[in-house]
Amino acid sequence: MKRRYEALLVLDTKGREDTIKDTIERLEQDFIKEGAEVELIQKMDKRQFSHVAGPLDAGFYVNYIFWAEPGVAEKLQAKFKLDDTVYRQYYSKLKPKAAVAK
């Protein structure tokens, strides 16, 4: 049974600001290849980090809302850990959307 998830990805755009759109589309295709159905992509723009703990001081935030079988989020997390454009990632399980009463 598919569940609804949220994936917040922070992209390393240093020197690659012109390829953000292509990167977001490529990552969406990775979700689809793993069997996920992407419901929504929220591009939240580039933001400065409040605490700099590494080589970057800012990143481009993208939020993916998707439906997938259990275990797909872990596969995506492992895959994106090897991707040099994904600086940070966070996944959470969401409640299914409630039906709107008319």
N, C-alpha and C positions, 0 to 999 in steps of 0.2 A: 504494500500500500504506500503510495507516494505521500510525502510530507512536505510542508512548506518551510523553506529556509531563507535566511538572509545571510549574504556574504558581503562584508565590508572590506574592500581591497584598497590599500594605499599604494599608489604607483610611483615608482622612481622615474621622474620626468627630467631629471638633470641632463640638459643638453639634448633632450628629445621632445620638447614642448610641441613641435609641429606634428608629431605622430600619435598624439593622445587618442584621437578618434579611431585610428587603425588598431591601436593596442586594445582599446575597449571592445571593438568588434572581434578581434582575435581571441580575447578571453571569453567572450560570449560563445564563440564556436567551440572552445574547450569545454564549457559547461554542457553544450548540446552533445558533443562527442561522448561525454560520460553518461548520457541518458537523462540529463536534467532538462526541464522545460522552463525557460526563462520567462517570468511574468512581467518583470519591470527592471529597468536599468536607470538608476538615479546618478547623474553626473553632478558631483557636489563641488567641483572646482578645486583649485590648488589652495592649500592652507598651510600656514606655518605651524610647526610642532611647538607645543608649549614647553616640552623638555627635549632638548637635543641630546640623544644618547648614542649617536652614531655619525656616519659621514654626511647624512642629509639633515637639512633644517626645515624642509617643506616637502609635501607630497600631494599628488592629485588623488582625491577620494572618490571612489566609485562604489555604489551600493547595488548589489544584484539581489533581487527577490526571485526565488526559483522553487519549483516542485521537483522532488527527486526521491528515489528509493533510499531507505536507510543505508548508510555506508558510502553514498556518493560524495557527501560533503568531505569525508575523510580522504577519499581518493583525490578530490580537487585540491584539498589543502596540501597533500603530499606533492602533487604535480606542480602547484604554484610556488611551492617552497624552492623548487629548482629553477624557477623563472626569474631572471635578473631584473625584469621590469616590475615585479610585485615585491614591494619593500616590506609591507606588513599585511596580515589578513586576519579576519575575525569572522567566525561563523556562529549562527544561533538558529535554533528551531523556533518557528513562529506558529501561532495558533492559526487554524484554517479561517479563511474569511467567513464571517457570518452572513447568512442570506438576508437581503434587505426586505423587510416586510412592507407590503403595499397597502 
